[in-house]
Amino acid sequence: MPDSLITDEIRALIGLDTEPERNRFPISAEMAYDVADAIEDYNPLYVDANYAAASRYGSLLCPPLAAWKDIAPPIGYFGAGQEWHFEVPLPFNSYGLNGGSDWQFLAPIRVGTWITRQFRILDIFEKQGRSGPLVFIVRQEIQTDQEGLELSRARRVSIHRALPAGEQPTDVAQVATDLSTVAVAPPNPEVILPKPEPEPNSQRYFEDVSVGDDLPPVVKGPMTTTHLIRWAAANGNYARIHWDLPFAQLTQGLPNVVVNGSLKNQYLGQLLLDFAGDGGWFRRFYVEHRGMDFPGDTLTASGIITDKREEGEFGVVDCAVNLKNDRGGQTASGTATVVLPKRGQTLPLVWDGEAW
């Protein structure tokens, strides 16, 4: 392997834009429901057409972190949904693990919207990890609607690592020997877990919150592979490390299939959207992934208010958030900015973007 993984050919990709890509279909009520159902967030703005029509948004919404669905992505060795918007000629093939993201939410994503997205590679760099060299790819994604209105901006980090050394075994007996047994995730087969009922949150106002206040936590799980498959179906990304145990263990060196980073983002997003309420605005969200969660884990998203200030006429609240499993691991953490209405105030539905 060369001394540096970042060749001139790779470096030349920095700053390039992809062609704008329009999704194959507009966001439908079914898609919004499927996303809400997969994350078990039955906010009536996503699932109750009458409630949503009477709200300040005027229509059903799609959860803002899941506005794009990959329709019929290519199926390759690394699994459907792993196609790249740029071919990055690394000296090894590797999954792009979710390293984290920084979002700005600029307008609501309504049912009926056509989403167009465009990417730019902002940076490519390398670090030495505990298991070998790592390559980090930082991409910007901008989503717009059919009128050209900018809906969101995101900076996404993917981490690529060399695969485990050695050839993939082909002998059935050898495969069976190399696989590690994992516990079947709870609940027991006879246990049926009820779905939460849709219910609106009582609105919080800027005047009523204080620095140091805890955000009401969001608890999910115990996680099962069914959660992971439902999420894959909702967003169209069937990456194999999330559902194919032999693939995860034998080709990626993982102890088990892994809870999707994008699904964990959704749980933290639910925490913040619930806190904002129908009348607030979830404006910015930065998250880093620091560990893996597996089927059997119960995940808790929690947060605390770290700052409260006025920006012009708006009341702005900063939060620190984290995601922990019941094994004691904190596997994601980040920060967020929520705008809460003042009493008697209605917030705008379109916001200006911020400099990175």
C-alpha positions in Angstrom: 0.0 0.0 0.0 1.4 3.5 -0.8 2.7 5.8 1.8 -0.2 8.1 1.2 -3.7 6.9 0.2 -4.6 10.4 -1.1 -3.2 10.4 -4.6 -3.3 13.4 -7.1 -6.2 11.6 -8.8 -8.2 11.5 -5.6 -7.2 15.0 -4.6 -8.5 16.3 -7.9 -12.1 15.2 -6.9 -12.2 17.9 -4.1 -14.5 20.7 -5.1 -16.3 18.9 -7.9 -20.1 18.9 -8.2 -22.3 16.1 -9.3 -25.0 16.6 -11.8 -28.3 17.5 -10.0 -30.3 14.3 -9.4 -34.1 14.3 -9.1 -35.9 11.6 -7.3 -38.0 9.3 -9.4 -41.2 10.2 -7.6 -42.6 13.0 -5.5 -42.8 12.4 -1.7 -46.1 10.6 -1.2 -48.2 10.1 1.9 -47.3 6.5 1.8 -43.6 7.3 1.8 -44.0 9.7 4.8 -46.0 7.0 6.6 -43.4 4.3 5.9 -40.6 6.4 7.3 -42.6 7.3 10.4 -43.6 3.7 10.8 -40.0 2.5 10.4 -38.8 4.8 13.2 -42.0 4.3 15.3 -42.6 8.1 15.4 -46.3 8.6 14.8 -46.2 12.4 14.9 -49.6 13.3 13.5 -47.9 15.7 11.1 -46.6 12.6 9.3 -49.6 10.3 9.6 -52.8 12.2 10.1 -53.9 14.1 6.9 -56.6 16.1 8.7 -54.4 17.1 11.6 -51.6 18.2 9.2 -54.0 20.1 6.9 -55.2 22.2 9.9 -51.6 22.9 11.1 -49.5 25.8 10.1 -47.8 23.6 7.5 -51.1 23.0 5.6 -50.3 19.4 4.6 -48.6 16.2 5.6 -44.9 16.3 6.2 -42.0 13.9 5.7 -39.5 13.6 8.6 -36.8 16.0 7.5 -33.9 13.7 7.8 -35.4 11.2 5.4 -36.7 13.2 2.5 -34.8 11.2 -0.2 -35.6 7.6 -1.1 -33.2 5.5 -3.2 -35.5 3.8 -5.8 -34.1 0.6 -7.2 -30.4 1.3 -6.4 -27.8 -1.0 -8.0 -27.1 -4.3 -6.3 -23.4 -5.0 -6.0 -21.0 -6.8 -3.7 -21.3 -4.2 -1.0 -25.0 -4.2 -1.1 -27.7 -2.0 -2.7 -27.5 1.6 -1.8 -23.7 1.7 -1.6 -23.2 3.3 -5.0 -21.1 6.5 -4.9 -21.8 9.8 -6.5 -18.1 10.1 -7.1 -15.8 7.1 -7.9 -13.0 7.5 -5.4 -10.1 5.3 -6.5 -8.9 4.0 -3.1 -6.3 1.3 -2.9 -8.8 -0.9 -1.1 -12.6 -1.6 -1.3 -14.5 -0.7 1.8 -17.9 0.1 3.1 -18.4 3.8 3.8 -19.3 3.8 7.5 -21.3 6.7 8.7 -19.0 9.1 10.5 -21.5 11.8 11.2 -23.4 14.7 9.6 -24.2 18.4 10.0 -27.6 19.4 8.8 -29.4 22.8 8.2 -33.1 22.6 7.8 -34.4 25.5 5.8 -38.0 24.7 4.8 -40.6 22.0 5.5 -40.7 18.9 3.3 -44.3 18.5 2.3 -46.0 15.5 0.7 -46.1 16.2 -3.0 -42.6 17.7 -3.1 -40.2 16.6 -5.8 -36.7 16.5 -4.3 -33.5 17.3 -6.3 -30.2 16.8 -4.6 -26.6 17.7 -5.6 -23.3 16.7 -4.0 -19.9 18.2 -3.8 -16.8 16.6 -2.3 -15.4 19.1 0.2 -12.4 17.2 1.5 -10.7 13.8 1.5 -8.1 13.0 4.1 -6.6 10.0 5.9 -5.9 9.0 9.5 -4.4 6.0 11.1 -7.0 3.9 13.0 -6.6 1.2 15.5 -7.1 -1.5 12.9 -5.2 0.3 10.0 -5.5 3.2 7.7 -8.8 5.1 7.4 -9.9 7.4 4.6 -12.5 10.2 5.4 -14.6 11.6 2.6 -16.6 14.8 3.4 -19.5 15.6 1.1 -21.9 18.5 0.9 -25.5 17.7 -0.1 -28.1 20.3 -1.0 -31.8 19.4 -1.5 -34.2 21.6 -3.3 -37.8 21.4 -4.4 -39.5 21.7 -7.8 -39.6 25.5 -7.4 -35.8 25.7 -6.6 -36.4 26.4 -2.9 -33.5 25.1 -0.8 -34.9 22.6 1.7 -31.8 21.5 3.5 -28.0 21.5 3.5 -25.9 18.7 4.9 -22.2 17.9 5.3 -21.7 14.2 5.5 -18.6 12.3 6.6 -18.0 8.7 5.4 -15.1 6.6 6.8 -13.5 3.9 4.7 -11.2 1.2 6.1 -9.3 -1.7 4.7 -11.2 -5.0 4.9 -10.0 -7.8 7.1 -6.9 -9.6 5.7 -7.2 -12.9 3.8 -9.5 -14.3 1.2 -13.2 -14.8 1.8 -13.7 -18.5 2.7 -15.7 -20.5 0.2 -15.8 -23.9 1.9 -19.1 -24.3 3.7 -17.5 -26.0 6.7 -14.9 -23.2 7.0 -17.6 -20.6 6.8 -19.5 -22.3 9.6 -16.3 -22.4 11.7 -15.5 -18.7 11.2 -19.0 -17.4 12.1 -19.5 -16.3 15.7 -22.8 -17.1 17.4 -24.9 -14.1 18.3 -27.9 -14.0 20.7 -31.3 -13.8 19.2 -32.6 -10.3 19.9 -35.6 -9.9 22.2 -38.5 -9.8 22.5 -39.6 -13.4 22.7 -41.6 -14.8 19.7 -44.9 -14.7 21.6 -44.4 -11.0 22.6 -46.2 -8.4 20.4 -45.1 -4.9 21.1 -47.9 -2.3 20.5 -47.2 0.7 18.2 -47.3 4.1 19.9 -50.4 6.1 19.3 -50.2 9.4 17.4 -50.5 12.3 19.7 -49.6 16.0 19.4 -47.0 17.4 21.7 -47.9 20.3 24.0 -46.1 23.3 22.6 -43.1 24.6 24.5 -42.3 28.4 24.4 -39.0 30.2 24.6 -40.0 31.9 27.9 -40.6 28.5 29.6 -37.3 26.8 29.1 -34.0 27.3 31.0 -30.3 26.3 30.5 -29.8 23.0 32.2 -33.3 21.6 31.4 -33.4 18.0 30.2 -35.2 17.1 26.9 -37.8 14.4 27.4 -35.9 11.2 26.3 -36.8 9.0 23.4 -36.4 5.2 24.0 -36.3 2.7 21.2 -35.9 -1.1 21.3 -34.9 -3.7 22.1 -33.6 -3.4 18.5 -34.1 -6.3 16.1 -33.1 -7.0 12.5 -36.7 -6.2 11.7 -36.2 -2.6 12.8 -33.2 -2.5 10.4 -35.0 -4.0 7.5 -38.1 -1.8 8.0 -35.8 1.2 7.9 -34.0 -0.1 4.8 -37.3 -0.5 3.0 -38.5 3.0 4.0 -35.4 4.8 2.6 -34.3 2.3 -0.1 -30.8 1.6 1.2 -30.2 -2.1 1.8 -26.5 -2.0 2.9 -25.6 -5.5 3.8 -23.9 -4.9 7.1 -27.3 -4.1 8.5 -29.1 -7.3 7.7 -26.7 -10.0 6.4 -24.9 -11.6 9.4 -22.4 -13.8 7.4 -21.5 -10.8 5.2 -21.0 -8.5 8.2 -18.8 -11.1 10.1 -16.8 -12.6 7.3 -16.2 -9.7 4.9 -16.3 -6.8 7.3 -14.9 -8.3 10.6 -18.0 -7.1 12.6 -19.3 -9.0 15.6 -23.0 -8.7 14.4 -25.1 -6.8 12.0 -25.1 -3.1 12.9 -27.9 -0.6 13.6 -27.9 1.9 10.8 -26.2 5.3 11.5 -29.0 6.9 9.6 -31.6 5.2 11.8 -29.9 6.5 15.0 -29.9 10.0 13.4 -33.7 9.6 13.1 -34.1 8.8 16.8 -32.1 11.8 17.8 -34.1 13.9 15.3 -37.3 12.7 16.9 -36.0 13.8 20.3 -35.4 17.3 18.9 -38.6 17.6 16.8 -40.7 16.5 19.8 -38.9 19.2 21.8 -39.6 21.9 19.1 -43.2 21.0 18.8 -45.5 21.9 15.9 -44.9 25.6 16.4 -41.1 25.4 16.7 -38.3 24.9 14.2 -35.6 22.3 14.2 -32.9 24.4 12.5 -29.5 22.7 12.9 -28.2 19.3 13.9 -24.7 18.0 14.1 -24.0 14.4 15.1 -20.9 12.2 15.3 -21.0 8.4 15.5 -18.5 6.9 18.0 -19.7 3.3 18.4 -21.9 0.6 17.1 -25.2 -0.7 18.3 -26.5 -4.2 17.6 -29.8 -6.1 17.7 -30.8 -6.7 21.3 -29.7 -3.2 22.4 -32.2 -0.7 23.8 -31.3 2.8 22.7 -32.1 6.1 24.6 -31.8 9.5 22.9 -31.4 12.3 25.5 -30.4 15.9 25.6 -29.9 19.0 27.7 -30.3 22.7 27.0 -26.8 24.3 26.9 -27.7 27.9 25.9 -30.7 30.1 25.4 -30.5 33.4 23.6 -32.4 35.9 21.4 -31.4 36.4 17.8 -33.4 39.4 16.5 -37.1 38.5 17.1 -36.5 34.8 17.5 -35.8 32.7 20.6 -33.0 30.3 20.0 -32.1 27.2 22.1 -28.9 25.2 21.8 -28.9 21.6 23.0 -26.3 18.8 23.5 -27.6 15.4 22.6 -26.4 11.8 22.8 -27.5 8.2 22.1 -26.7 5.5 24.6 -27.4 1.7 24.6 -28.3 -0.4 27.6 -24.8 -1.9 27.6 -23.4 1.4 28.8 -22.0 2.6 25.5 -22.5 6.1 24.2 -22.6 5.6 20.4 -23.6 9.0 19.0 -23.4 12.5 20.3 -23.9 16.0 18.9 -25.4 19.4 19.2 -28.6 21.0 17.9 -30.2 24.4 17.5 -34.0 24.7 17.9 -36.0 27.9 17.5 -38.9 28.0 20.0 -41.8 30.4 19.5 -42.4 33.2 22.0 -45.9 33.3 23.3 -48.2 34.8 20.7 -45.6 34.3 17.9 -45.8 32.3 14.7 -42.4 31.3 13.3 -41.6 31.5 9.6 -41.5 28.3 7.5 -38.6 29.3 5.3 -35.1 30.1 6.8 -31.8 31.3 5.5 -28.9 29.0 5.4 -25.8 29.6 7.6 -22.1 29.5 6.6 -20.4 26.3 7.5 
